[in-house]
Amino acid sequence: MTGLLAEPPVDHATTATTPTRFVQMLGELRCVGAAKQLLRGGNASDGFTTPWEAGRLELSGEAFALLPW
């Protein structure tokens, strides 16, 4: 989890957001638990809509979860 927190998947200068809740979820649920909760939710998270509005979906947590690890 240290590597993930070292470089958050959201570019703050581009999207004007900070991943405070996402980082909190990582601490509470760990990486897989946070990803599952975000991906199964019925509503889009701010971590998705804000990059979408900025035309930078590659910075969303959803895009990050799809990377080939």
C-alpha positions in Angstrom: 0.0 0.0 0.0 3.0 2.3 0.5 3.6 2.6 -3.3 0.0 3.5 -4.0 -0.1 6.2 -1.4 3.3 7.6 -2.5 1.7 8.7 -5.8 -2.1 9.2 -5.7 -3.9 8.3 -8.9 -5.4 11.8 -9.2 -3.4 14.8 -10.5 -4.5 17.5 -8.1 -3.4 20.4 -10.3 -5.5 19.1 -13.3 -8.6 18.0 -11.5 -8.7 20.4 -8.6 -9.5 17.5 -6.1 -7.7 15.7 -3.4 -8.2 12.0 -2.7 -8.8 12.4 1.0 -11.7 10.0 1.3 -10.0 7.5 -1.0 -6.9 7.5 1.2 -9.1 7.0 4.2 -10.8 4.1 2.6 -7.4 2.5 1.8 -6.5 2.8 5.5 -9.7 1.2 6.6 -10.4 -1.4 3.9 -6.9 -1.9 2.4 -6.5 -1.7 -1.4 -8.7 -4.6 -2.6 -11.5 -3.8 -0.2 -11.5 -0.1 -1.2 -11.5 -1.0 -4.9 -14.4 -3.4 -4.5 -16.5 -0.9 -2.6 -15.9 1.8 -5.1 -16.5 -0.4 -8.2 -19.7 -2.0 -6.9 -21.3 1.2 -5.8 -24.4 2.4 -7.8 -23.2 6.0 -8.1 -20.0 7.4 -9.6 -17.5 8.6 -7.0 -16.1 12.1 -7.1 -12.8 10.4 -7.9 -14.4 9.4 -11.2 -16.6 12.3 -12.1 -13.9 15.0 -11.4 -11.3 13.5 -13.8 -14.1 12.8 -16.3 -15.1 16.5 -16.2 -11.5 17.4 -16.8 -11.1 14.9 -19.7 -8.6 12.9 -17.7 -10.3 9.5 -17.0 -6.8 7.9 -17.0 -6.4 9.5 -13.6 -9.5 7.8 -12.0 -9.3 5.1 -9.5 -11.4 2.9 -11.8 -8.7 3.2 -14.5 -6.0 2.5 -11.9 -7.9 -0.7 -10.9 -7.8 -1.9 -14.5 -4.0 -1.6 -14.9 -2.4 -5.0 -15.7 -0.6 -5.8 -12.4 
